[in-house]
Amino acid sequence: MSESGMSVGGLDITICGLHEIAGCFDPTMTHAISILDPETEEPEGFAALAAEKFLRLRFHDVIEHQPSISAPDVGHIAAILNFGAALRDHAAPRVLIHCHAGISRSTAAAIILLAHRGAAAEAAVAQVVSVRPKAWPNLRMIEIGDRMLKQEDRLVRAVRRHHALALAARPELREIFTLNGRAREVEGLDAL
């Protein structure tokens, strides 16, 4: 398992940002999930993966609908869940999940995959944060995944608790997220 990887239920996941792919994607990777803004070009190196082992998702790292912005939606999360279901047929899947920075969309996708494999919500969040300490999972993705997995807000609560801890450690994030249209992610965290 790579330094940035985690192994849960026979699934080895590595999470990284676009600038880290060259150091994280190696020939032992069996699958990849690439989550980028719609206008961002696909990184080199994924061509070696068969189409069924490579999930390309294109949406912006936002948590609310905005004009001319592609927000994560049910179709995106369904694609992640379907991809995760197909991983069950592979003996020892090694999955690279990346987004632009390896902080928000990729960590949310990893949490959703782990929950889909049966990990408890708190455990899924803790495992992702242990390998990506700067993780700030995209709340919209988590909310959709929570509903689709019938988690009854367990995933949402676990991620919100992590957001509260991250915000306590880095209070400057409140202004950054508020200015970038993600105020809902930093509201109400003081009570958690």
NUBA-762377 format. One record per residue: residue number from 1; x, y, z of N, C-alpha, C in turn. Coordinates in steps of 0.1 Angstrom, whole numbers, padded with zeros to 4 digits. Example, Ala and Ser with C-alpha at 12.3 -4.5 7.8 and 13.67 -1.06 7.14 Angstrom:
2
     n   neast   nnorth     nup   caeast   canorth    caup   ceast   cnorth     cup
     1    0132    -0057    0078     0123     -0045    0078    0132    -0033    0078
     2    0128    -0022    0071     0137     -0011    0071    0129     0000    0079
REM end
This chain:
192
     n   neast   nnorth     nup   caeast   canorth    caup   ceast   cnorth     cup
     1    0008    -0012    0000     0000      0000    0000    0009     0012    0000
     2    0006     0022   -0008     0014      0034   -0009    0012     0043    0004
     3    0021     0052    0006     0020      0060    0018    0007     0068    0019
     4    0001     0072    0007    -0011      0079    0008   -0023     0070    0006
     5   -0021     0057    0007    -0032      0048    0005   -0038     0043    0018
     6   -0050     0037    0017    -0057      0030    0028   -0063     0017    0023
     7   -0063     0007    0031    -0069     -0005    0027   -0081    -0008    0036
     8   -0093    -0010    0030    -0105     -0013    0037   -0113    -0023    0030
     9   -0116    -0034    0037    -0124     -0045    0031   -0118    -0049    0017
    10   -0105    -0050    0016    -0099     -0055    0004   -0098    -0044   -0007
    11   -0101    -0032   -0003    -0101     -0021   -0013   -0089    -0011   -0009
    12   -0080    -0010   -0017    -0068     -0001   -0015   -0071     0012   -0022
    13   -0072     0023   -0015    -0075      0036   -0021   -0064     0046   -0019
    14   -0060     0053   -0029    -0050      0064   -0029   -0057     0076   -0033
    15   -0056     0087   -0026    -0063      0100   -0029   -0052     0110   -0032
    16   -0054     0118   -0043    -0044      0128   -0046   -0050     0139   -0054
    17   -0042     0150   -0055    -0046      0161   -0064   -0040     0159   -0077
    18   -0044     0168   -0086    -0039      0167   -0100   -0024     0168   -0101
    19   -0018     0177   -0093    -0003      0178   -0093    0004     0166   -0087
    20   -0003     0157   -0081     0004      0146   -0074    0002     0133   -0082
    21   -0005     0133   -0093    -0008      0120   -0100    0004     0113   -0105
    22    0014     0120   -0110     0026      0113   -0115    0033     0105   -0104
    23    0032     0110   -0091     0038      0103   -0080    0030     0092   -0074
    24    0017     0092   -0077     0007      0083   -0071    0002     0072   -0080
    25    0001     0075   -0093    -0004      0065   -0102    0007     0057   -0108
    26    0007     0044   -0104     0017      0035   -0108    0011     0023   -0115
    27    0019     0014   -0121     0014      0003   -0128    0005    -0007   -0120
    28    0006    -0006   -0106    -0001     -0016   -0098   -0016    -0011   -0096
    29   -0018     0002   -0100    -0032      0007   -0098   -0041     0000   -0108
    30   -0052    -0006   -0103    -0061     -0013   -0112   -0073    -0005   -0117
    31   -0076     0006   -0109    -0088      0014   -0113   -0084     0029   -0109
    32   -0092     0038   -0115    -0090      0052   -0112   -0104     0060   -0113
    33   -0105     0069   -0105    -0117      0079   -0106   -0111     0093   -0107
    34   -0114     0099   -0118    -0109      0113   -0121   -0120     0122   -0120
    35   -0119     0132   -0110    -0130      0142   -0109   -0124     0156   -0111
    36   -0128     0162   -0122    -0122      0175   -0125   -0133     0185   -0129
    37   -0130     0197   -0130    -0139      0207   -0136   -0141     0203   -0150
    38   -0153     0206   -0156    -0156      0203   -0170   -0145     0207   -0180
    39   -0139     0219   -0178    -0130      0225   -0187   -0116     0220   -0186
    40   -0113     0212   -0176    -0099      0208   -0173   -0096     0195   -0181
    41   -0084     0196   -0187    -0080      0184   -0196   -0076     0172   -0187
    42   -0079     0161   -0192    -0076      0148   -0185   -0060     0147   -0184
    43   -0056     0142   -0172    -0041      0140   -0171   -0037     0128   -0179
    44   -0024     0129   -0183    -0018      0118   -0190   -0017     0106   -0181
    45   -0016     0094   -0187    -0013      0082   -0179   -0025     0073   -0177
    46   -0037     0078   -0178    -0048      0070   -0176   -0052     0062   -0188
    47   -0046     0065   -0200    -0049      0058   -0212   -0047     0043   -0211
    48   -0038     0038   -0202    -0035      0024   -0201   -0046     0016   -0194
    49   -0055     0024   -0187    -0067      0017   -0180   -0078     0014   -0190
    50   -0084     0002   -0189    -0095     -0001   -0197   -0107     0008   -0193
    51   -0116     0011   -0202    -0127      0020   -0200   -0135     0016   -0187
    52   -0137     0003   -0185    -0145     -0001   -0174   -0137     0000   -0160
    53   -0125     0004   -0161    -0117      0005   -0149   -0113     0020   -0146
    54   -0119     0029   -0154    -0116      0043   -0153   -0129     0051   -0153
    55   -0132     0058   -0142    -0144      0066   -0141   -0140     0081   -0143
    56   -0145     0087   -0153    -0143      0101   -0155   -0155     0109   -0151
    57   -0154     0118   -0142    -0165      0127   -0138   -0160     0141   -0139
    58   -0169     0149   -0144    -0166      0163   -0147   -0177     0172   -0140
    59   -0174     0178   -0129    -0183      0188   -0123   -0174     0197   -0114
    60   -0179     0209   -0111    -0172      0218   -0103   -0173     0215   -0088
    61   -0163     0220   -0081    -0163      0218   -0066   -0171     0228   -0059
    62   -0184     0227   -0060    -0194      0236   -0054   -0204     0228   -0046
    63   -0212     0235   -0038    -0222      0228   -0030   -0236     0233   -0033
    64   -0237     0243   -0041    -0250      0248   -0045   -0251     0250   -0060
    65   -0263     0249   -0065    -0265      0252   -0079   -0262     0267   -0082
    66   -0254     0269   -0092    -0251      0283   -0097   -0252     0284   -0112
    67   -0255     0295   -0117    -0256      0296   -0132   -0243     0293   -0138
    68   -0244     0285   -0149    -0232      0281   -0157   -0222     0273   -0150
    69   -0225     0267   -0138    -0216      0259   -0131   -0222     0245   -0130
    70   -0214     0235   -0131    -0219      0221   -0130   -0217     0216   -0116
    71   -0227     0215   -0109    -0226      0210   -0095   -0227     0195   -0094
    72   -0221     0189   -0084    -0223      0174   -0083   -0238     0171   -0082
    73   -0242     0160   -0088    -0256      0156   -0088   -0258     0141   -0086
    74   -0270     0137   -0085    -0273      0123   -0083   -0267     0114   -0093
    75   -0266     0118   -0106    -0260      0110   -0116   -0245     0108   -0113
    76   -0238     0118   -0108    -0224      0117   -0105   -0222     0107   -0094
    77   -0230     0108   -0083    -0229      0099   -0072   -0233     0085   -0076
    78   -0243     0083   -0084    -0247      0070   -0089   -0235     0064   -0096
    79   -0228     0072   -0104    -0217      0066   -0112   -0206     0061   -0102
    80   -0204     0069   -0091    -0194      0064   -0081   -0198     0051   -0075
    81   -0211     0050   -0071    -0216      0038   -0065   -0216     0026   -0074
    82   -0219     0029   -0087    -0219      0018   -0097   -0204     0013   -0099
    83   -0195     0022   -0099    -0181      0019   -0101   -0177     0011   -0089
    84   -0181     0015   -0077    -0177      0008   -0065   -0183    -0006   -0065
    85   -0195    -0008   -0070    -0201     -0021   -0070   -0193    -0030   -0080
    86   -0188    -0025   -0091    -0180     -0033   -0100   -0167    -0037   -0094
    87   -0162    -0029   -0085    -0149     -0032   -0078   -0150    -0045   -0070
    88   -0162    -0049   -0066    -0164     -0061   -0058   -0160    -0074   -0066
    89   -0160    -0072   -0080    -0156     -0084   -0088   -0141    -0085   -0090
    90   -0133    -0075   -0085    -0119     -0076   -0087   -0113    -0081   -0074
    91   -0103    -0090   -0075    -0097     -0097   -0064   -0090    -0087   -0054
    92   -0082    -0078   -0059    -0075     -0069   -0050   -0074    -0055   -0057
    93   -0085    -0047   -0057    -0085     -0035   -0064   -0077    -0024   -0057
    94   -0069    -0017   -0065    -0061     -0006   -0061   -0066     0006   -0068
    95   -0073     0015   -0062    -0080      0026   -0068   -0073     0040   -0065
    96   -0070     0047   -0075    -0066      0061   -0074   -0078     0070   -0076
    97   -0080     0079   -0066    -0091      0089   -0067   -0085     0102   -0067
    98   -0087     0110   -0077    -0081      0124   -0077   -0091     0134   -0081
    99   -0089     0146   -0076    -0096      0158   -0081   -0086     0169   -0083
   100   -0090     0181   -0084    -0080      0191   -0086   -0069     0192   -0075
   101   -0074     0193   -0063    -0064      0195   -0052   -0063     0183   -0043
   102   -0072     0173   -0044    -0071      0161   -0036   -0077     0164   -0022
   103   -0086     0174   -0021    -0091      0178   -0008   -0106     0176   -0006
   104   -0114     0179   -0016    -0128      0180   -0015   -0136     0169   -0022
   105   -0136     0170   -0036    -0143      0160   -0043   -0138     0146   -0042
   106   -0125     0144   -0042    -0119      0131   -0042   -0121     0125   -0028
   107   -0120     0133   -0017    -0122      0127   -0004   -0137     0124   -0002
   108   -0146     0132   -0007    -0160      0128   -0006   -0163     0115   -0014
   109   -0157     0114   -0025    -0159      0101   -0033   -0153     0089   -0025
   110   -0142     0091   -0019    -0136      0080   -0011   -0145     0076    0000
   111   -0150     0086    0007    -0159      0083    0019   -0172     0076    0014
   112   -0177     0080    0003    -0189      0073   -0003   -0186     0059   -0007
   113   -0174     0057   -0013    -0171      0043   -0017   -0169     0034   -0004
   114   -0163     0039    0006    -0160      0032    0018   -0174     0028    0025
   115   -0183     0038    0025    -0196      0036    0031   -0203     0025    0023
   116   -0202     0026    0010    -0209      0016    0001   -0203     0002    0004
   117   -0191     0001    0008    -0185     -0012    0011   -0188    -0016    0025
   118   -0195    -0008    0032    -0200     -0013    0046   -0193    -0006    0057
   119   -0183     0003    0055    -0177      0010    0066   -0187     0019    0073
   120   -0186     0020    0086    -0194      0029    0093   -0190     0043    0090
   121   -0200     0053    0091    -0197      0067    0086   -0185     0073    0093
   122   -0184     0072    0106    -0173      0078    0114   -0160     0071    0109
   123   -0160     0058    0107    -0148      0051    0103   -0144     0055    0089
   124   -0153     0057    0080    -0150      0061    0066   -0144     0074    0066
   125   -0149     0084    0074    -0143      0097    0074   -0130     0097    0081
   126   -0128     0090    0092    -0115      0089    0099   -0105     0083    0090
   127   -0108     0072    0082    -0098      0066    0074   -0094     0075    0063
   128   -0103     0083    0057    -0099      0092    0046   -0091     0103    0052
   129   -0095     0109    0063    -0087      0119    0070   -0073     0115    0074
   130   -0072     0102    0078    -0059      0097    0082   -0049     0097    0071
   131   -0053     0096    0058    -0044      0096    0047   -0044     0109    0040
   132   -0054     0117    0042    -0055      0131    0036   -0059     0140    0047
   133   -0050     0144    0056    -0053      0152    0068   -0059     0166    0064
   134   -0056     0171    0052    -0062      0183    0048   -0076     0181    0041
   135   -0082     0170    0042    -0095      0167    0036   -0105     0176    0041
   136   -0113     0181    0031    -0125      0188    0034   -0136     0183    0024
   137   -0142     0172    0027    -0151      0165    0018   -0163     0174    0014
   138   -0165     0174    0001    -0176      0182   -0005   -0189     0178    0001
   139   -0196     0188    0008    -0208      0185    0015   -0220     0180    0006
   140   -0221     0187   -0005    -0232      0183   -0015   -0230     0168   -0019
   141   -0218     0164   -0022    -0216      0150   -0026   -0220     0141   -0015
   142   -0215     0144   -0002    -0218      0136    0009   -0233     0135    0012
   143   -0240     0147    0011    -0255      0147    0013   -0262     0137    0003
   144   -0258     0138   -0010    -0264      0130   -0020   -0261     0115   -0017
   145   -0248     0112   -0014    -0244      0099   -0011   -0251     0093    0001
   146   -0252     0101    0011    -0259      0097    0023   -0274     0093    0020
   147   -0281     0101    0012    -0295      0097    0008   -0295     0084    0000
   148   -0286     0083   -0010    -0286      0072   -0019   -0282     0059   -0012
   149   -0274     0060   -0001    -0270      0048    0006   -0279     0046    0018
   150   -0289     0054    0020    -0299      0053    0031   -0291     0053    0044
   151   -0282     0063    0046    -0274      0064    0058   -0281     0072    0069
   152   -0293     0078    0066    -0301      0085    0076   -0292     0096    0083
   153   -0285     0103    0075    -0276      0115    0079   -0264     0111    0086
   154   -0261     0098    0088    -0248      0094    0095   -0236     0099    0087
   155   -0235     0098    0074    -0224      0103    0067   -0223     0118    0068
   156   -0234     0125    0067    -0234      0140    0068   -0229     0144    0082
   157   -0234     0138    0092    -0230      0142    0106   -0215     0139    0108
   158   -0210     0128    0103    -0196      0125    0105   -0187     0135    0097
   159   -0191     0139    0085    -0184      0148    0078   -0185     0162    0084
   160   -0196     0166    0089    -0198      0179    0096   -0189     0179    0109
   161   -0188     0168    0116    -0179      0168    0128   -0165     0170    0123
   162   -0161     0164    0112    -0147      0166    0107   -0146     0180    0103
   163   -0155     0186    0096    -0155      0200    0092   -0153     0209    0104
   164   -0160     0206    0115    -0158      0214    0127   -0144     0214    0133
   165   -0139     0202    0133    -0125      0200    0138   -0115     0207    0129
   166   -0117     0206    0116    -0108      0212    0106   -0109     0227    0108
   167   -0121     0233    0109    -0123      0247    0111   -0117     0252    0124
   168   -0118     0244    0135    -0112      0248    0147   -0097     0249    0146
   169   -0091     0240    0138    -0076      0240    0136   -0072     0251    0127
   170   -0081     0255    0117    -0077      0265    0107   -0089     0274    0105
   171   -0091     0284    0115    -0102      0293    0114   -0103     0301    0102
   172   -0092     0303    0095    -0092      0311    0083   -0100     0305    0072
   173   -0103     0292    0073    -0111      0285    0063   -0125     0291    0062
   174   -0130     0296    0073    -0144      0302    0074   -0145     0312    0063
   175   -0136     0322    0062    -0137      0332    0052   -0135     0327    0038
   176   -0126     0318    0037    -0123      0312    0023   -0135     0305    0018
   177   -0142     0297    0026    -0153      0290    0021   -0165     0299    0019
   178   -0167     0309    0028    -0178      0318    0026   -0176     0327    0013
   179   -0164     0331    0011    -0162      0339   -0001   -0163     0331   -0014
   180   -0162     0318   -0013    -0162      0309   -0025   -0176     0302   -0026
   181   -0186     0307   -0020    -0200      0302   -0022   -0202     0289   -0015
   182   -0194     0286   -0004    -0196      0274    0003   -0199     0277    0018
   183   -0205     0288    0021    -0208      0292    0034   -0215     0281    0042
   184   -0224     0274    0036    -0232      0264    0043   -0223     0253    0049
   185   -0211     0251    0043    -0202      0241    0049   -0196     0246    0062
   186   -0195     0259    0065    -0189      0264    0077   -0199     0270    0087
   187   -0212     0270    0083    -0222      0275    0092   -0226     0264    0102
   188   -0229     0268    0114    -0234      0259    0125   -0224     0249    0130
   189   -0211     0250    0127    -0201      0240    0131   -0197     0243    0146
   190   -0199     0255    0151    -0196      0257    0165   -0203     0249    0174
   191   -0215     0245    0170    -0224      0237    0179   -0220     0222    0179
   192   -0211     0218    0170    -0208      0203    0169   -0197     0199    0178
REM end
